[in-house]
Amino acid sequence: MKKGAFTIFFNRKNQDKPEVVMLDTEVFACSQDECNGWMRKEFASDDLRCPLCGNETVAEVRELPQIE
């Protein structure tokens, strides 16, 4: 093993992590209670069907991380 390899590993854990910005985001969630499918409004399909089961979706607001 190279000398100094552990130093590099341990120094990385002390670096600051980027701050996660949470925003109220419009989403479409599946109307079926058994299904957990949902999609952000900006990525929703044209027919607004659930991406997992194909049922109707309803509009909701969820607190989600900002996408850059």
N, CA, C and O atoms as CSV, one atom per row, in Angstrom:
chain,resi,resn,atom,element,x,y,z
A,1,MET,N,N,0.846,-1.169,0.000
A,1,MET,CA,C,0.000,0.000,0.000
A,1,MET,C,C,0.893,1.235,0.000
A,1,MET,O,O,1.942,1.262,0.644
A,2,LYS,N,N,0.457,2.260,-0.737
A,2,LYS,CA,C,1.242,3.490,-0.830
A,2,LYS,C,C,1.167,4.281,0.465
A,2,LYS,O,O,0.144,4.321,1.148
A,3,LYS,N,N,2.280,4.898,0.768
A,3,LYS,CA,C,2.320,5.761,1.945
A,3,LYS,C,C,1.454,7.002,1.684
A,3,LYS,O,O,1.567,7.627,0.630
A,4,GLY,N,N,0.595,7.352,2.642
A,4,GLY,CA,C,-0.259,8.523,2.495
A,4,GLY,C,C,-1.650,8.217,1.967
A,4,GLY,O,O,-2.479,9.122,1.868
A,5,ALA,N,N,-1.927,6.961,1.624
A,5,ALA,CA,C,-3.241,6.612,1.088
A,5,ALA,C,C,-4.340,6.846,2.120
A,5,ALA,O,O,-5.431,7.293,1.765
A,6,PHE,N,N,-4.074,6.555,3.371
A,6,PHE,CA,C,-5.076,6.746,4.416
A,6,PHE,C,C,-5.328,8.232,4.676
A,6,PHE,O,O,-6.449,8.629,4.995
A,7,THR,N,N,-4.310,9.031,4.542
A,7,THR,CA,C,-4.456,10.465,4.752
A,7,THR,C,C,-5.466,11.054,3.776
A,7,THR,O,O,-6.302,11.867,4.170
A,8,ILE,N,N,-5.403,10.671,2.550
A,8,ILE,CA,C,-6.329,11.173,1.533
A,8,ILE,C,C,-7.750,10.738,1.865
A,8,ILE,O,O,-8.674,11.547,1.774
A,9,PHE,N,N,-7.939,9.511,2.237
A,9,PHE,CA,C,-9.274,9.013,2.553
A,9,PHE,C,C,-9.885,9.762,3.729
A,9,PHE,O,O,-11.028,10.210,3.649
A,10,PHE,N,N,-9.146,9.902,4.804
A,10,PHE,CA,C,-9.692,10.524,5.998
A,10,PHE,C,C,-9.896,12.030,5.832
A,10,PHE,O,O,-10.779,12.598,6.474
A,11,ASN,N,N,-9.115,12.677,5.004
A,11,ASN,CA,C,-9.298,14.106,4.784
A,11,ASN,C,C,-10.584,14.409,4.029
A,11,ASN,O,O,-11.135,15.496,4.204
A,12,ARG,N,N,-11.077,13.522,3.218
A,12,ARG,CA,C,-12.290,13.751,2.436
A,12,ARG,C,C,-13.542,13.807,3.299
A,12,ARG,O,O,-14.497,14.494,2.935
A,13,LYS,N,N,-13.571,13.125,4.400
A,13,LYS,CA,C,-14.792,13.079,5.198
A,13,LYS,C,C,-15.077,14.408,5.891
A,13,LYS,O,O,-16.208,14.644,6.316
A,14,ASN,N,N,-14.090,15.268,6.014
A,14,ASN,CA,C,-14.280,16.544,6.686
A,14,ASN,C,C,-14.677,17.666,5.735
A,14,ASN,O,O,-14.872,18.797,6.180
A,15,GLN,N,N,-14.801,17.391,4.448
A,15,GLN,CA,C,-15.187,18.414,3.499
A,15,GLN,C,C,-16.664,18.743,3.667
A,15,GLN,O,O,-17.468,17.888,4.038
A,16,ASP,N,N,-17.007,19.998,3.387
A,16,ASP,CA,C,-18.402,20.418,3.484
A,16,ASP,C,C,-19.221,19.781,2.370
A,16,ASP,O,O,-18.799,19.726,1.215
A,17,LYS,N,N,-20.399,19.304,2.746
A,17,LYS,CA,C,-21.318,18.745,1.762
A,17,LYS,C,C,-22.158,19.879,1.209
A,17,LYS,O,O,-22.479,20.816,1.940
A,18,PRO,N,N,-22.523,19.818,-0.062
A,18,PRO,CA,C,-23.356,20.886,-0.622
A,18,PRO,C,C,-24.717,20.937,0.083
A,18,PRO,O,O,-25.287,19.899,0.421
A,19,GLU,N,N,-25.221,22.130,0.295
A,19,GLU,CA,C,-26.498,22.302,0.973
A,19,GLU,C,C,-27.630,21.878,0.040
A,19,GLU,O,O,-27.667,22.280,-1.123
A,20,VAL,N,N,-28.539,21.075,0.548
A,20,VAL,CA,C,-29.679,20.619,-0.236
A,20,VAL,C,C,-30.813,21.616,-0.043
A,20,VAL,O,O,-31.273,21.842,1.076
A,21,VAL,N,N,-31.259,22.209,-1.147
A,21,VAL,CA,C,-32.333,23.191,-1.103
A,21,VAL,C,C,-33.648,22.455,-1.355
A,21,VAL,O,O,-33.824,21.814,-2.391
A,22,MET,N,N,-34.568,22.555,-0.393
A,22,MET,CA,C,-35.872,21.903,-0.517
A,22,MET,C,C,-36.898,22.940,-0.975
A,22,MET,O,O,-36.964,24.041,-0.428
A,23,LEU,N,N,-37.692,22.583,-1.976
A,23,LEU,CA,C,-38.699,23.479,-2.527
A,23,LEU,C,C,-40.052,22.789,-2.564
A,23,LEU,O,O,-40.129,21.572,-2.732
A,24,ASP,N,N,-41.128,23.571,-2.407
A,24,ASP,CA,C,-42.463,23.038,-2.649
A,24,ASP,C,C,-42.599,22.849,-4.150
A,24,ASP,O,O,-42.472,23.806,-4.914
A,25,THR,N,N,-42.857,21.615,-4.577
A,25,THR,CA,C,-42.852,21.251,-5.990
A,25,THR,C,C,-44.178,20.621,-6.374
A,25,THR,O,O,-44.701,19.768,-5.658
A,26,GLU,N,N,-44.716,21.045,-7.506
A,26,GLU,CA,C,-45.952,20.445,-8.006
A,26,GLU,C,C,-45.626,19.082,-8.615
A,26,GLU,O,O,-44.702,18.954,-9.418
A,27,VAL,N,N,-46.391,18.076,-8.225
A,27,VAL,CA,C,-46.214,16.724,-8.745
A,27,VAL,C,C,-47.574,16.141,-9.104
A,27,VAL,O,O,-48.612,16.643,-8.673
A,28,PHE,N,N,-47.554,15.085,-9.892
A,28,PHE,CA,C,-48.735,14.295,-10.168
A,28,PHE,C,C,-48.522,12.933,-9.538
A,28,PHE,O,O,-47.577,12.224,-9.884
A,29,ALA,N,N,-49.410,12.561,-8.603
A,29,ALA,CA,C,-49.290,11.294,-7.879
A,29,ALA,C,C,-50.417,10.359,-8.304
A,29,ALA,O,O,-51.514,10.805,-8.640
A,30,CYS,N,N,-50.137,9.069,-8.287
A,30,CYS,CA,C,-51.125,8.066,-8.664
A,30,CYS,C,C,-52.327,8.139,-7.719
A,30,CYS,O,O,-52.172,8.345,-6.515
A,31,SER,N,N,-53.513,7.968,-8.276
A,31,SER,CA,C,-54.739,8.026,-7.484
A,31,SER,C,C,-55.023,6.712,-6.750
A,31,SER,O,O,-55.881,6.682,-5.868
A,32,GLN,N,N,-54.331,5.642,-7.088
A,32,GLN,CA,C,-54.520,4.352,-6.432
A,32,GLN,C,C,-53.728,4.322,-5.124
A,32,GLN,O,O,-52.549,4.675,-5.101
A,33,ASP,N,N,-54.374,3.904,-4.041
A,33,ASP,CA,C,-53.708,3.845,-2.737
A,33,ASP,C,C,-52.566,2.834,-2.700
A,33,ASP,O,O,-51.602,3.022,-1.958
A,34,GLU,N,N,-52.660,1.770,-3.485
A,34,GLU,CA,C,-51.651,0.710,-3.469
A,34,GLU,C,C,-50.390,1.086,-4.236
A,34,GLU,O,O,-49.353,0.443,-4.079
A,35,CYS,N,N,-50.472,2.125,-5.066
A,35,CYS,CA,C,-49.349,2.494,-5.938
A,35,CYS,C,C,-48.622,3.711,-5.360
A,35,CYS,O,O,-49.261,4.633,-4.854
A,36,ASN,N,N,-47.284,3.714,-5.436
A,36,ASN,CA,C,-46.468,4.832,-4.957
A,36,ASN,C,C,-45.965,5.718,-6.095
A,36,ASN,O,O,-45.080,6.547,-5.882
A,37,GLY,N,N,-46.511,5.558,-7.294
A,37,GLY,CA,C,-46.021,6.297,-8.460
A,37,GLY,C,C,-46.329,7.785,-8.393
A,37,GLY,O,O,-47.417,8.189,-7.983
A,38,TRP,N,N,-45.355,8.596,-8.799
A,38,TRP,CA,C,-45.534,10.035,-8.914
A,38,TRP,C,C,-44.476,10.588,-9.848
A,38,TRP,O,O,-43.474,9.927,-10.120
A,39,MET,N,N,-44.698,11.811,-10.343
A,39,MET,CA,C,-43.734,12.470,-11.221
A,39,MET,C,C,-43.847,13.982,-11.054
A,39,MET,O,O,-44.930,14.518,-10.819
A,40,ARG,N,N,-42.714,14.652,-11.179
A,40,ARG,CA,C,-42.715,16.113,-11.117
A,40,ARG,C,C,-43.487,16.659,-12.308
A,40,ARG,O,O,-43.510,16.053,-13.379
A,41,LYS,N,N,-44.118,17.812,-12.110
A,41,LYS,CA,C,-44.943,18.420,-13.159
A,41,LYS,C,C,-44.131,18.643,-14.431
A,41,LYS,O,O,-44.623,18.396,-15.532
A,42,GLU,N,N,-42.876,19.116,-14.285
A,42,GLU,CA,C,-42.072,19.410,-15.476
A,42,GLU,C,C,-41.621,18.153,-16.229
A,42,GLU,O,O,-41.173,18.250,-17.371
A,43,PHE,N,N,-41.735,16.979,-15.604
A,43,PHE,CA,C,-41.370,15.728,-16.272
A,43,PHE,C,C,-42.580,14.842,-16.550
A,43,PHE,O,O,-42.418,13.685,-16.939
A,44,ALA,N,N,-43.782,15.364,-16.358
A,44,ALA,CA,C,-45.001,14.564,-16.513
A,44,ALA,C,C,-45.242,14.211,-17.976
A,44,ALA,O,O,-44.897,14.970,-18.882
A,45,SER,N,N,-45.835,13.054,-18.182
A,45,SER,CA,C,-46.189,12.628,-19.525
A,45,SER,C,C,-47.407,13.423,-19.999
A,45,SER,O,O,-48.123,14.008,-19.187
A,46,ASP,N,N,-47.638,13.443,-21.298
A,46,ASP,CA,C,-48.739,14.224,-21.865
A,46,ASP,C,C,-50.104,13.729,-21.415
A,46,ASP,O,O,-51.028,14.526,-21.254
A,47,ASP,N,N,-50.242,12.417,-21.208
A,47,ASP,CA,C,-51.551,11.870,-20.836
A,47,ASP,C,C,-51.792,11.857,-19.323
A,47,ASP,O,O,-52.873,11.479,-18.872
A,48,LEU,N,N,-50.786,12.270,-18.536
A,48,LEU,CA,C,-50.875,12.329,-17.068
A,48,LEU,C,C,-51.287,10.998,-16.443
A,48,LEU,O,O,-52.059,10.970,-15.485
A,49,ARG,N,N,-50.780,9.917,-16.979
A,49,ARG,CA,C,-50.997,8.588,-16.412
A,49,ARG,C,C,-49.832,8.231,-15.505
A,49,ARG,O,O,-48.709,8.694,-15.707
A,50,CYS,N,N,-50.108,7.401,-14.500
A,50,CYS,CA,C,-49.076,6.955,-13.572
A,50,CYS,C,C,-47.975,6.218,-14.340
A,50,CYS,O,O,-48.277,5.352,-15.161
A,51,PRO,N,N,-46.706,6.545,-14.087
A,51,PRO,CA,C,-45.609,5.874,-14.793
A,51,PRO,C,C,-45.433,4.410,-14.390
A,51,PRO,O,O,-44.777,3.655,-15.108
A,52,LEU,N,N,-46.005,3.994,-13.258
A,52,LEU,CA,C,-45.839,2.614,-12.797
A,52,LEU,C,C,-47.016,1.711,-13.165
A,52,LEU,O,O,-46.820,0.592,-13.639
A,53,CYS,N,N,-48.242,2.201,-12.944
A,53,CYS,CA,C,-49.403,1.323,-13.152
A,53,CYS,C,C,-50.349,1.790,-14.252
A,53,CYS,O,O,-51.210,1.020,-14.675
A,54,GLY,N,N,-50.217,3.023,-14.726
A,54,GLY,CA,C,-51.041,3.508,-15.825
A,54,GLY,C,C,-52.381,4.104,-15.416
A,54,GLY,O,O,-53.173,4.468,-16.285
A,55,ASN,N,N,-52.657,4.216,-14.123
A,55,ASN,CA,C,-53.919,4.808,-13.666
A,55,ASN,C,C,-53.847,6.328,-13.713
A,55,ASN,O,O,-52.797,6.906,-13.992
A,56,GLU,N,N,-54.985,6.966,-13.435
A,56,GLU,CA,C,-55.065,8.421,-13.395
A,56,GLU,C,C,-54.188,8.972,-12.274
A,56,GLU,O,O,-53.906,8.276,-11.298
A,57,THR,N,N,-53.754,10.237,-12.421
A,57,THR,CA,C,-52.970,10.903,-11.391
A,57,THR,C,C,-53.708,12.141,-10.893
A,57,THR,O,O,-54.589,12.668,-11.571
A,58,VAL,N,N,-53.339,12.590,-9.711
A,58,VAL,CA,C,-53.902,13.809,-9.132
A,58,VAL,C,C,-52.759,14.764,-8.804
A,58,VAL,O,O,-51.659,14.332,-8.458
A,59,ALA,N,N,-53.028,16.071,-8.914
A,59,ALA,CA,C,-52.008,17.079,-8.634
A,59,ALA,C,C,-51.816,17.222,-7.133
A,59,ALA,O,O,-52.785,17.241,-6.374
A,60,GLU,N,N,-50.562,17.324,-6.707
A,60,GLU,CA,C,-50.192,17.501,-5.306
A,60,GLU,C,C,-48.996,18.435,-5.235
A,60,GLU,O,O,-48.361,18.724,-6.249
A,61,VAL,N,N,-48.693,18.905,-4.031
A,61,VAL,CA,C,-47.479,19.679,-3.783
A,61,VAL,C,C,-46.674,18.921,-2.745
A,61,VAL,O,O,-47.192,18.562,-1.688
A,62,ARG,N,N,-45.391,18.676,-3.050
A,62,ARG,CA,C,-44.494,17.970,-2.141
A,62,ARG,C,C,-43.221,18.781,-1.961
A,62,ARG,O,O,-42.818,19.530,-2.850
A,63,GLU,N,N,-42.602,18.627,-0.814
A,63,GLU,CA,C,-41.327,19.283,-0.567
A,63,GLU,C,C,-40.222,18.355,-1.069
A,63,GLU,O,O,-39.985,17.292,-0.496
A,64,LEU,N,N,-39.552,18.767,-2.143
A,64,LEU,CA,C,-38.537,17.934,-2.792
A,64,LEU,C,C,-37.250,18.726,-2.977
A,64,LEU,O,O,-37.271,19.956,-2.968
A,65,PRO,N,N,-36.130,18.028,-3.144
A,65,PRO,CA,C,-34.870,18.718,-3.409
A,65,PRO,C,C,-34.911,19.430,-4.760
A,65,PRO,O,O,-35.510,18.937,-5.716
A,66,GLN,N,N,-34.273,20.582,-4.825
A,66,GLN,CA,C,-34.218,21.350,-6.066
A,66,GLN,C,C,-33.356,20.616,-7.087
A,66,GLN,O,O,-32.305,20.073,-6.746
A,67,ILE,N,N,-33.801,20.603,-8.327
A,67,ILE,CA,C,-33.037,20.020,-9.430
A,67,ILE,C,C,-32.374,21.166,-10.183
A,67,ILE,O,O,-33.027,22.143,-10.549
A,68,GLU,N,N,-31.084,21.037,-10.407
A,68,GLU,CA,C,-30.354,22.106,-11.102
A,68,GLU,C,C,-30.102,21.751,-12.537
A,68,GLU,O,O,-29.500,22.536,-13.270
